[in-house]
Amino acid sequence: MQKAVKKLIKIFKWIGIVLLGMIIILLIVRLIGKMYYNRIPDGVINESMYLDVNGQEQWISIYGENKDNPVMLFLHGGPGDSYSYADFQIWRKLAKDYTVVNWDQRNAGRTWLHNSQDSEITPELMRSDLEALTDQILAYTGKDKLTLLGISFGTLYADDYALRHPEKVECVIDLSVGVHAGIYTEQMRQDARNYCDGLLSYDDILAKYSYDFFCCAGKDELGITESADIQKMNDGIKLVYLEWTENDPELHAMAEQYDTELLTQALLDPDNSDLREAYKERIFPIDYKFQEKYGDQLHFGWQLGWQETVFDADFSVLSSVWFNPYYKLPELFRILTYNSESFISSDKVNLIGDSFAQTLKDNTEYQMPFYVLQGDHDDPCGIIKNYYDSVTAPDKDFRYLENGGHMSPMLRSEELAAFVHDIAEKQRNS
């Protein structure tokens, strides 16, 4: 027995030695990687610092390969959803064309780690932050204007600033445009009413929106309240299901059993327990089956974006985290295990997003070039493209990323870099 215990202790001892050795090797490799990414070759700008922004120290990094290049400010999503723990390799792919400034906004990323706040964050405060920061960046880099690159909520933030301060913005580049509170859905709602009134045919709707019009249609989203109109939209969903399954007898039979009248009743009377149970038994299983098989064709807002993972990127996100030159290991641990509401509570996020989106609702005249890169599965009912089509600007461009979700413009960094390079060429030649 004692021999067995000694042998077991010896095994655990060697396991501990091996694990310790591996940890030491990983830490050495991380140190070498950080030194590599912190280097400053001739002509390269590679800095990070805290700036006083409206009484709070907020973090930025600056990276570029030529000080004469135009300056680009990246505005992350959320609000409060910084990616600075992993995104530095993306911005370095843009460094040949731009000096890229990455900013962790109030209560986000390294700003949150360094100086979190409990007081209320308002749209007015965020606008003031961006105004103050932009002025400091322009003064620091000796530029008169900068380019704004935003993603998700950051697009609303960027567009809002560009519309209010065109004298300081060279151009706007939007990635995965945010759609808070249905601000961009007015045309879709009108088309839904026209469809229900018989002014637009089923084929008209398919031609304009494809199938996603029916699949994301609902009385709340479209403002439809009449039972006959809701019934017509649900009948449209059934038609979609039937068309998809013409060559699939099993699912086609399920589509034929899709009870649109029950669905309409359940939507009109959501508190009716009998209808809820009937829906769970007879409607939900069919919807689930179609979601399972045709999920890539059901463009429910950011559905595909939620399915994306770090393994879909064209660069190693894990190595970007591990070799991040700006974060210490304890900081990485904190930022990767945070509670999102440590940044900004969800109700405040919606209020802030709605406020910025409201600015865009009736303002589509941009005095600078306007560009959009959007995942083709991240444009619910075509409302992003509809907004883009309504924009007037000295120059504009809209590109879909094929099979792209909400985070695709960043995860597919080579395509982003090519898009940005084309824009930089236009700017140089204008």
KOLLUM-269481 format. One record per residue (C-alpha): x, y, z; residue in three letters. Coordinates in Angstrom, 3 decimals, always signed. Layout:
N
> xx yy zz type
> X Y Z ala .
...
***
This chain:
430
> xx yy zz type
> +0.000 +0.000 +0.000 met .
> +2.809 +2.400 +0.934 gln .
> +4.601 +1.599 -2.340 lys .
> +1.449 +2.406 -4.288 ala .
> +1.034 +5.721 -2.457 val .
> +4.688 +6.637 -3.074 lys .
> +4.335 +5.752 -6.736 lys .
> +1.185 +7.877 -6.988 leu .
> +2.934 +10.806 -5.290 ile .
> +5.825 +10.464 -7.708 lys .
> +3.449 +10.513 -10.693 ile .
> +1.692 +13.627 -9.407 phe .
> +5.070 +15.224 -8.748 lys .
> +6.142 +14.725 -12.361 trp .
> +2.779 +15.923 -13.629 ile .
> +3.233 +19.074 -11.544 gly .
> +6.763 +19.587 -12.887 ile .
> +5.557 +19.163 -16.486 val .
> +2.639 +21.557 -15.959 leu .
> +4.899 +24.112 -14.290 leu .
> +7.351 +23.814 -17.169 gly .
> +4.578 +24.336 -19.705 met .
> +3.323 +27.407 -17.827 ile .
> +6.839 +28.871 -17.719 ile .
> +7.266 +28.243 -21.464 ile .
> +3.904 +29.874 -22.218 leu .
> +4.822 +32.904 -20.118 leu .
> +8.202 +33.217 -21.851 ile .
> +6.532 +32.934 -25.258 val .
> +3.987 +35.566 -24.203 arg .
> +6.790 +37.896 -23.066 leu .
> +8.601 +37.495 -26.394 ile .
> +5.348 +38.073 -28.290 gly .
> +4.560 +41.232 -26.320 lys .
> +8.084 +42.552 -26.945 met .
> +7.638 +41.868 -30.660 tyr .
> +4.306 +43.679 -30.889 tyr .
> +5.574 +46.559 -28.727 asn .
> +8.535 +47.257 -31.001 arg .
> +8.668 +50.561 -32.891 ile .
> +10.422 +50.215 -36.279 pro .
> +11.536 +53.363 -38.099 asp .
> +8.589 +55.509 -39.090 gly .
> +6.069 +53.499 -37.081 val .
> +3.786 +55.068 -34.476 ile .
> +3.064 +52.626 -31.636 asn .
> +1.762 +54.302 -28.508 glu .
> -0.854 +53.849 -25.831 ser .
> -1.933 +56.310 -23.159 met .
> -4.692 +57.616 -20.937 tyr .
> -6.248 +60.961 -21.826 leu .
> -8.368 +63.151 -19.589 asp .
> -11.823 +63.117 -21.195 val .
> -14.409 +65.149 -19.325 asn .
> -12.724 +64.449 -15.999 gly .
> -12.148 +60.710 -16.556 gln .
> -8.925 +59.077 -17.733 glu .
> -9.779 +57.084 -20.863 gln .
> -7.477 +54.744 -22.770 trp .
> -6.391 +54.933 -26.392 ile .
> -3.784 +53.193 -28.522 ser .
> -2.270 +54.694 -31.673 ile .
> -0.636 +52.606 -34.406 tyr .
> +0.460 +53.570 -37.896 gly .
> +3.267 +53.053 -40.386 glu .
> +3.471 +56.600 -41.714 asn .
> +2.813 +59.773 -39.737 lys .
> +1.645 +61.489 -42.924 asp .
> -1.252 +59.029 -43.309 asn .
> -4.760 +60.173 -42.396 pro .
> -6.014 +59.345 -38.901 val .
> -8.791 +56.827 -38.243 met .
> -10.690 +56.573 -34.939 leu .
> -12.334 +53.223 -34.215 phe .
> -15.603 +53.322 -32.255 leu .
> -16.471 +49.957 -30.726 his .
> -19.963 +48.592 -30.137 gly .
> -22.118 +48.151 -27.091 gly .
> -22.119 +50.757 -25.638 pro .
> -19.467 +49.291 -23.377 gly .
> -18.337 +46.422 -25.626 asp .
> -14.636 +47.024 -26.194 ser .
> -12.541 +44.531 -28.168 tyr .
> -9.131 +45.969 -27.293 ser .
> -8.143 +42.714 -25.569 tyr .
> -8.030 +40.996 -28.973 ala .
> -8.361 +43.401 -31.921 asp .
> -4.911 +44.969 -32.231 phe .
> -3.880 +42.667 -35.104 gln .
> -6.865 +43.867 -37.140 ile .
> -5.905 +47.528 -36.862 trp .
> -2.313 +46.786 -37.807 arg .
> -3.592 +45.467 -41.131 lys .
> -4.984 +48.948 -41.791 leu .
> -1.803 +50.726 -40.698 ala .
> -0.375 +51.124 -44.214 lys .
> -3.278 +53.400 -45.105 asp .
> -4.214 +54.963 -41.757 tyr .
> -2.870 +55.849 -38.353 thr .
> -5.455 +53.915 -36.321 val .
> -6.621 +55.125 -32.922 val .
> -8.421 +52.505 -30.819 asn .
> -10.454 +54.012 -27.975 trp .
> -11.972 +52.232 -24.989 asp .
> -15.030 +54.342 -24.304 gln .
> -16.317 +55.275 -20.863 arg .
> -16.712 +52.148 -18.696 asn .
> -15.311 +49.835 -21.372 ala .
> -12.091 +47.828 -21.731 gly .
> -8.959 +49.357 -20.244 arg .
> -10.867 +52.525 -19.358 thr .
> -13.193 +50.410 -17.208 trp .
> -10.268 +48.541 -15.650 leu .
> -8.434 +51.778 -14.887 his .
> -11.277 +54.014 -13.792 asn .
> -14.774 +52.537 -13.666 ser .
> -17.697 +54.720 -12.677 gln .
> -21.043 +54.098 -11.008 asp .
> -22.716 +57.360 -12.017 ser .
> -25.170 +57.452 -14.896 glu .
> -23.828 +57.422 -18.449 ile .
> -26.070 +59.475 -20.699 thr .
> -26.188 +60.090 -24.456 pro .
> -25.198 +63.704 -23.803 glu .
> -22.120 +62.598 -21.832 leu .
> -21.065 +60.162 -24.565 met .
> -21.450 +62.854 -27.222 arg .
> -19.347 +65.182 -25.116 ser .
> -16.717 +62.446 -24.629 asp .
> -16.338 +61.925 -28.379 leu .
> -16.147 +65.662 -29.016 glu .
> -13.435 +66.111 -26.388 ala .
> -11.471 +63.049 -27.487 leu .
> -11.602 +63.962 -31.182 thr .
> -10.210 +67.407 -30.478 asp .
> -7.349 +65.893 -28.475 gln .
> -6.530 +63.347 -31.184 ile .
> -6.525 +65.980 -33.922 leu .
> -4.276 +68.225 -31.837 ala .
> -1.922 +65.337 -30.957 tyr .
> -1.576 +64.140 -34.562 thr .
> -1.562 +67.587 -36.134 gly .
> -4.553 +66.830 -38.356 lys .
> -7.627 +68.902 -39.167 asp .
> -9.958 +65.958 -39.804 lys .
> -10.166 +62.232 -39.159 leu .
> -11.970 +59.172 -40.504 thr .
> -14.511 +57.455 -38.253 leu .
> -14.731 +53.649 -38.323 leu .
> -17.605 +52.241 -36.265 gly .
> -19.105 +48.823 -35.688 ile .
> -22.620 +48.024 -34.416 ser .
> -23.541 +50.734 -31.891 phe .
> -20.290 +52.430 -32.921 gly .
> -21.849 +53.149 -36.331 thr .
> -24.618 +55.146 -34.665 leu .
> -21.996 +56.929 -32.576 tyr .
> -19.892 +57.704 -35.665 ala .
> -22.798 +58.797 -37.867 asp .
> -24.239 +61.002 -35.117 asp .
> -20.910 +62.810 -34.727 tyr .
> -20.343 +63.133 -38.484 ala .
> -23.765 +64.694 -38.996 leu .
> -23.175 +67.185 -36.168 arg .
> -19.493 +67.946 -36.879 his .
> -18.861 +67.509 -40.620 pro .
> -15.960 +69.968 -40.463 glu .
> -13.894 +67.425 -38.496 lys .
> -14.715 +64.217 -40.385 val .
> -13.033 +63.135 -43.639 glu .
> -15.262 +60.117 -44.181 cys .
> -17.393 +57.577 -42.314 val .
> -16.961 +53.792 -42.546 ile .
> -19.745 +51.731 -40.949 asp .
> -19.369 +48.024 -40.153 leu .
> -22.483 +46.027 -39.185 ser .
> -24.748 +49.056 -38.868 val .
> -26.777 +49.118 -35.634 gly .
> -30.578 +49.068 -35.861 val .
> -31.752 +50.199 -32.390 his .
> -35.489 +50.588 -31.781 ala .
> -36.515 +50.056 -35.390 gly .
> -35.437 +53.554 -36.399 ile .
> -34.600 +52.267 -39.880 tyr .
> -37.740 +50.184 -40.299 thr .
> -40.218 +52.825 -41.473 glu .
> -40.061 +51.678 -45.094 gln .
> -40.454 +48.054 -44.073 met .
> -43.474 +48.918 -41.951 arg .
> -45.059 +50.835 -44.799 gln .
> -44.417 +47.929 -47.153 asp .
> -46.017 +45.585 -44.610 ala .
> -49.124 +47.759 -44.497 arg .
> -49.212 +47.947 -48.282 asn .
> -48.875 +44.178 -48.483 tyr .
> -51.715 +43.691 -46.024 cys .
> -53.857 +46.201 -47.975 asp .
> -53.194 +44.368 -51.226 gly .
> -51.076 +47.169 -52.712 leu .
> -47.980 +44.946 -52.837 leu .
> -48.122 +41.331 -53.946 ser .
> -46.358 +38.349 -52.434 tyr .
> -43.942 +38.403 -55.389 asp .
> -43.310 +42.127 -54.880 asp .
> -42.321 +41.478 -51.271 ile .
> -40.057 +38.555 -52.218 leu .
> -38.347 +40.652 -54.876 ala .
> -37.614 +43.449 -52.404 lys .
> -36.881 +41.599 -49.155 tyr .
> -36.479 +37.944 -50.063 ser .
> -37.967 +35.581 -47.474 tyr .
> -36.734 +37.500 -44.453 asp .
> -39.660 +39.935 -44.681 phe .
> -42.083 +37.195 -43.652 phe .
> -39.704 +35.466 -41.269 cys .
> -39.115 +38.565 -39.145 cys .
> -42.634 +39.912 -39.542 ala .
> -44.737 +40.338 -36.432 gly .
> -47.215 +42.758 -34.968 lys .
> -44.637 +44.287 -32.624 asp .
> -41.907 +44.702 -35.223 glu .
> -44.154 +46.041 -37.972 leu .
> -46.747 +47.867 -35.922 gly .
> -49.542 +45.676 -37.287 ile .
> -52.570 +45.372 -35.022 thr .
> -55.492 +44.258 -37.217 glu .
> -56.185 +40.537 -36.990 ser .
> -56.677 +40.238 -40.759 ala .
> -53.264 +41.803 -41.369 asp .
> -51.548 +39.543 -38.850 ile .
> -53.275 +36.573 -40.462 gln .
> -51.967 +37.609 -43.887 lys .
> -48.404 +37.894 -42.597 met .
> -48.646 +34.450 -40.988 asn .
> -50.027 +33.048 -44.238 asp .
> -46.929 +34.503 -45.866 gly .
> -44.717 +32.546 -43.479 ile .
> -46.570 +29.357 -44.400 lys .
> -46.047 +30.081 -48.098 leu .
> -42.321 +30.470 -47.431 val .
> -42.201 +27.136 -45.619 tyr .
> -44.105 +25.406 -48.422 leu .
> -41.810 +26.806 -51.119 glu .
> -38.667 +25.829 -49.236 trp .
> -39.812 +22.219 -48.825 thr .
> -41.062 +21.340 -52.303 glu .
> -38.394 +18.617 -52.524 asn .
> -38.571 +17.519 -48.892 asp .
> -41.765 +15.438 -48.350 pro .
> -41.351 +15.173 -44.558 glu .
> -40.923 +18.898 -43.916 leu .
> -43.454 +19.765 -46.615 his .
> -46.060 +17.745 -44.742 ala .
> -45.178 +19.688 -41.576 met .
> -45.519 +22.973 -43.471 ala .
> -48.971 +21.936 -44.660 glu .
> -49.975 +21.442 -41.006 gln .
> -48.742 +24.926 -40.042 tyr .
> -51.836 +26.405 -38.394 asp .
> -51.684 +30.110 -39.241 thr .
> -55.080 +30.785 -37.657 glu .
> -53.857 +29.406 -34.325 leu .
> -50.674 +31.460 -34.643 leu .
> -52.715 +34.610 -35.266 thr .
> -54.921 +33.958 -32.247 gln .
> -51.875 +33.333 -30.054 ala .
> -50.275 +36.605 -31.170 leu .
> -53.452 +38.562 -30.552 leu .
> -54.045 +37.056 -27.115 asp .
> -50.600 +36.283 -25.626 pro .
> -51.953 +35.937 -22.075 asp .
> -54.321 +33.103 -23.002 asn .
> -52.829 +29.993 -21.401 ser .
> -54.785 +27.579 -23.638 asp .
> -53.507 +29.317 -26.765 leu .
> -49.971 +29.296 -25.383 arg .
> -50.132 +25.557 -24.794 glu .
> -51.617 +24.951 -28.238 ala .
> -48.856 +27.067 -29.769 tyr .
> -46.168 +25.073 -27.937 lys .
> -47.648 +21.790 -29.128 glu .
> -48.592 +22.605 -32.726 arg .
> -46.636 +25.645 -33.944 ile .
> -43.355 +25.801 -32.065 phe .
> -42.132 +22.293 -33.105 pro .
> -42.590 +23.215 -36.772 ile .
> -40.836 +26.575 -36.376 asp .
> -38.020 +24.811 -34.542 tyr .
> -37.572 +22.263 -37.346 lys .
> -37.386 +25.017 -39.943 phe .
> -35.012 +27.031 -37.793 gln .
> -32.806 +23.951 -37.488 glu .
> -32.638 +23.305 -41.231 lys .
> -33.050 +26.773 -42.741 tyr .
> -31.516 +28.890 -39.992 gly .
> -29.013 +30.426 -42.415 asp .
> -31.942 +31.799 -44.435 gln .
> -33.872 +33.199 -41.463 leu .
> -32.328 +36.620 -41.011 his .
> -33.510 +37.387 -37.481 phe .
> -31.413 +40.482 -36.917 gly .
> -28.060 +39.351 -35.526 trp .
> -28.879 +35.661 -35.337 gln .
> -25.951 +34.552 -37.456 leu .
> -23.702 +37.019 -35.681 gly .
> -24.412 +35.240 -32.409 trp .
> -23.388 +31.935 -34.015 gln .
> -19.978 +33.210 -35.093 glu .
> -16.985 +32.134 -33.059 thr .
> -13.334 +33.078 -32.786 val .
> -12.555 +30.072 -34.977 phe .
> -14.312 +31.757 -37.915 asp .
> -11.674 +34.511 -37.999 ala .
> -8.934 +34.712 -40.631 asp .
> -6.438 +35.399 -37.850 phe .
> -5.845 +33.720 -34.503 ser .
> -8.025 +35.510 -31.974 val .
> -6.578 +33.380 -29.175 leu .
> -3.025 +34.429 -30.008 ser .
> -4.194 +38.056 -30.251 ser .
> -5.468 +37.760 -26.694 val .
> -2.375 +35.954 -25.397 trp .
> +0.156 +38.265 -27.068 phe .
> -1.841 +41.460 -26.539 asn .
> +0.758 +44.179 -25.925 pro .
> -1.593 +46.373 -23.900 tyr .
> -2.938 +43.992 -21.243 tyr .
> -1.387 +42.291 -18.238 lys .
> -2.591 +38.760 -17.461 leu .
> -4.741 +39.775 -14.443 pro .
> -6.354 +42.448 -16.631 glu .
> -7.096 +39.918 -19.339 leu .
> -8.675 +37.628 -16.780 phe .
> -10.899 +40.431 -15.475 arg .
> -11.960 +41.647 -18.907 ile .
> -12.730 +38.134 -20.174 leu .
> -14.818 +37.246 -17.126 thr .
> -16.699 +40.504 -16.681 tyr .
> -20.442 +40.855 -16.256 asn .
> -21.574 +42.971 -19.213 ser .
> -23.713 +45.133 -16.935 glu .
> -20.548 +46.112 -15.096 ser .
> -20.064 +48.434 -18.056 phe .
> -23.514 +49.853 -18.770 ile .
> -26.819 +48.262 -17.772 ser .
> -28.917 +46.828 -20.596 ser .
> -31.737 +49.343 -20.170 asp .
> -29.243 +52.213 -20.394 lys .
> -27.688 +50.634 -23.491 val .
> -31.064 +50.683 -25.229 asn .
> -31.770 +54.277 -24.197 leu .
> -28.376 +55.438 -25.430 ile .
> -28.697 +53.489 -28.689 gly .
> -32.175 +54.877 -29.314 asp .
> -30.969 +58.428 -28.729 ser .
> -28.189 +58.161 -31.294 phe .
> -30.371 +56.314 -33.791 ala .
> -32.976 +59.050 -33.534 gln .
> -30.426 +61.527 -34.919 thr .
> -30.111 +59.382 -38.032 leu .
> -33.822 +58.932 -38.628 lys .
> -34.385 +62.168 -40.509 asp .
> -30.746 +62.991 -41.331 asn .
> -29.428 +61.248 -44.412 thr .
> -27.390 +64.066 -45.970 glu .
> -23.705 +63.463 -45.251 tyr .
> -21.157 +66.113 -46.202 gln .
> -18.389 +63.523 -46.382 met .
> -18.035 +60.101 -48.116 pro .
> -20.090 +57.337 -46.512 phe .
> -19.240 +53.628 -46.722 tyr .
> -20.860 +50.469 -45.343 val .
> -19.558 +46.891 -44.986 leu .
> -22.354 +44.572 -43.835 gln .
> -22.813 +40.818 -43.449 gly .
> -25.522 +39.644 -45.850 asp .
> -27.099 +37.689 -42.967 his .
> -26.993 +40.760 -40.754 asp .
> -29.482 +42.943 -42.582 asp .
> -32.936 +42.109 -41.202 pro .
> -35.528 +42.722 -43.892 cys .
> -33.036 +44.772 -45.901 gly .
> -33.424 +47.781 -43.621 ile .
> -29.687 +48.600 -43.542 ile .
> -29.524 +48.661 -47.323 lys .
> -32.703 +50.765 -47.374 asn .
> -31.084 +53.331 -45.084 tyr .
> -27.920 +53.363 -47.194 tyr .
> -29.975 +53.922 -50.353 asp .
> -31.571 +56.976 -48.722 ser .
> -28.171 +58.540 -47.923 val .
> -26.728 +61.323 -50.041 thr .
> -22.962 +61.853 -49.811 ala .
> -20.080 +63.098 -52.014 pro .
> -19.177 +59.425 -52.483 asp .
> -20.623 +56.232 -51.067 lys .
> -20.334 +52.473 -51.336 asp .
> -22.172 +49.494 -49.831 phe .
> -20.802 +45.956 -49.819 arg .
> -22.242 +42.744 -48.451 tyr .
> -19.946 +40.085 -46.998 leu .
> -21.185 +36.788 -48.375 glu .
> -22.516 +34.508 -45.609 asn .
> -21.565 +37.211 -43.147 gly .
> -22.928 +37.832 -39.669 gly .
> -22.667 +40.690 -37.214 his .
> -18.974 +40.299 -36.361 met .
> -17.831 +39.191 -39.824 ser .
> -16.354 +42.569 -40.837 pro .
> -13.816 +42.203 -38.019 met .
> -13.371 +38.434 -38.055 leu .
> -12.698 +38.581 -41.804 arg .
> -9.987 +41.170 -41.375 ser .
> -8.407 +40.688 -44.804 glu .
> -11.682 +41.641 -46.495 glu .
> -11.990 +44.601 -44.131 leu .
> -8.439 +45.705 -44.947 ala .
> -9.156 +45.474 -48.689 ala .
> -12.354 +47.517 -48.274 phe .
> -10.545 +50.169 -46.243 val .
> -7.630 +50.219 -48.707 his .
> -10.025 +50.967 -51.593 asp .
> -11.489 +53.830 -49.551 ile .
> -8.024 +55.208 -48.754 ala .
> -7.137 +55.129 -52.451 glu .
> -10.284 +57.097 -53.256 lys .
> -9.439 +59.627 -50.555 gln .
> -5.877 +60.056 -51.826 arg .
> -7.071 +60.585 -55.377 asn .
> -9.927 +62.945 -54.535 ser .
***
